[in-house]
Amino acid sequence: MDKVFIKDLKVRGILGIHDWERTTPRDIIINVSLYTDTRRAARTDNIADCVSYSDVARKIRAHAESAARMTVEALANDIVELCLQEPKVRKVVVRVDKPGAVAEAASVGVEVERARPVRVRKEAGKV
């Protein structure tokens, strides 16, 4: 499986459980790996056959900036669901980092990996 990635997408949004986190947008760093088959896109050299990382990044940014989630886990899973709505995406890995959340660490966060369910084909005449 091939991979299209978005690295270090910086957005500002409400994320956290503390009162001060609920009022002031903070930096959130998002990394996404979109697993797809790029062979057709390579053959045709046509954007219509590609996963549009621009469109995906725009959707992620819009959601992260407006969702006002309490937990990094919730935001990461939201982004996974957004990515899996893309028809050409078969699997996604999303990492959401919250810089400065722990004084002794550069960042903390969550990484979530999900794949589309595999469809099982039934053979003619068999159940």
C-alpha positions as CSV (number, residue, x, y, z in Angstrom):
1,M,0.0,0.0,0.0
2,D,1.3,3.5,-0.9
3,K,1.3,6.4,1.4
4,V,0.3,10.1,1.0
5,F,1.3,12.2,4.0
6,I,0.6,15.5,5.5
7,K,3.4,16.4,7.9
8,D,3.3,18.9,10.8
9,L,0.0,20.6,9.8
10,K,-0.2,23.5,12.4
11,V,-3.7,24.6,13.4
12,R,-5.0,26.7,16.3
13,G,-8.0,25.4,18.2
14,I,-9.6,24.7,21.5
15,L,-8.3,21.4,22.9
16,G,-8.1,20.5,26.6
17,I,-10.0,19.9,29.8
18,H,-8.8,22.9,31.9
19,D,-10.7,26.1,32.0
20,W,-7.9,28.1,30.6
21,E,-7.6,25.6,27.7
22,R,-11.3,26.1,26.9
23,T,-11.0,29.8,26.2
24,T,-7.7,30.3,24.3
25,P,-6.9,28.5,21.1
26,R,-3.6,26.7,21.2
27,D,-1.2,25.3,18.6
28,I,-2.1,21.7,17.6
29,I,0.2,19.8,15.3
30,I,-1.4,17.1,13.1
31,N,0.4,14.4,11.0
32,V,-1.5,12.2,8.7
33,S,-0.6,9.1,6.6
34,L,-3.2,8.2,4.1
35,Y,-2.7,4.7,2.6
36,T,-3.9,4.3,-0.9
37,D,-3.0,2.7,-4.2
38,T,-1.2,5.3,-6.4
39,R,-0.6,3.2,-9.5
40,R,-3.6,4.6,-11.4
41,A,-2.6,8.1,-10.5
42,A,0.9,7.5,-11.7
43,R,-0.3,6.0,-15.0
44,T,-2.7,8.8,-15.8
45,D,-0.9,11.7,-14.2
46,N,-4.4,13.0,-13.4
47,I,-5.3,14.7,-10.1
48,A,-8.7,13.1,-10.2
49,D,-7.0,9.8,-9.6
50,C,-5.1,11.0,-6.6
51,V,-6.0,11.5,-3.0
52,S,-6.0,15.3,-2.7
53,Y,-3.8,16.1,0.2
54,S,-4.9,19.8,-0.2
55,D,-8.6,18.9,0.2
56,V,-7.9,16.6,3.1
57,A,-5.7,19.2,4.9
58,R,-8.4,21.8,4.4
59,K,-11.0,19.6,6.0
60,I,-8.7,18.7,8.9
61,R,-7.9,22.3,9.5
62,A,-11.5,23.4,9.5
63,H,-12.6,20.6,11.9
64,A,-9.7,21.0,14.3
65,E,-10.2,24.8,14.5
66,S,-13.9,24.5,15.2
67,A,-14.4,21.2,17.1
68,A,-13.3,22.4,20.6
69,R,-12.7,18.9,21.8
70,M,-11.8,18.1,25.4
71,T,-9.4,15.3,24.6
72,V,-6.6,14.6,22.0
73,E,-8.1,11.2,21.6
74,A,-11.4,12.6,20.5
75,L,-9.8,15.0,18.0
76,A,-7.6,12.2,16.6
77,N,-10.6,9.9,16.0
78,D,-12.6,12.7,14.4
79,I,-9.7,13.2,11.9
80,V,-9.5,9.5,11.2
81,E,-13.2,9.5,10.3
82,L,-12.8,12.5,8.1
83,C,-9.9,10.8,6.3
84,L,-11.7,7.5,5.8
85,Q,-14.6,9.4,4.1
86,E,-12.1,9.9,1.2
87,P,-13.0,7.0,-1.3
88,K,-9.4,6.2,-2.3
89,V,-8.1,6.0,1.3
90,R,-8.0,2.5,2.6
91,K,-6.1,3.1,5.9
92,V,-5.1,6.1,7.9
93,V,-2.6,6.9,10.7
94,V,-3.3,10.2,12.5
95,R,-1.1,11.7,15.1
96,V,-2.2,14.8,17.1
97,D,0.4,16.6,19.1
98,K,-0.3,19.1,21.8
99,P,2.9,21.1,22.3
100,G,3.6,22.5,25.7
101,A,0.9,20.4,27.5
102,V,3.5,18.9,29.8
103,A,6.2,21.3,31.0
104,E,9.0,18.7,30.8
105,A,8.1,17.5,27.3
106,A,8.2,19.2,23.9
107,S,4.9,17.7,23.1
108,V,2.3,15.0,24.1
109,G,-0.3,13.4,21.9
110,V,-2.1,10.5,20.5
111,E,-1.6,8.3,17.4
112,V,-4.5,6.4,16.0
113,E,-4.5,3.9,13.1
114,R,-7.6,2.7,11.4
115,A,-8.4,0.8,8.2
116,R,-11.6,0.3,6.2
117,P,-13.3,-3.0,6.9
118,V,-12.3,-5.6,4.4
119,R,-15.2,-6.7,2.3
120,V,-15.6,-10.4,1.8
121,R,-17.0,-11.5,-1.5
122,K,-19.4,-14.4,-1.6
123,E,-18.8,-16.9,-4.4
124,A,-21.8,-17.6,-6.6
125,G,-23.9,-20.4,-5.2
126,K,-22.1,-20.4,-1.8
127,V,-23.1,-18.8,1.5
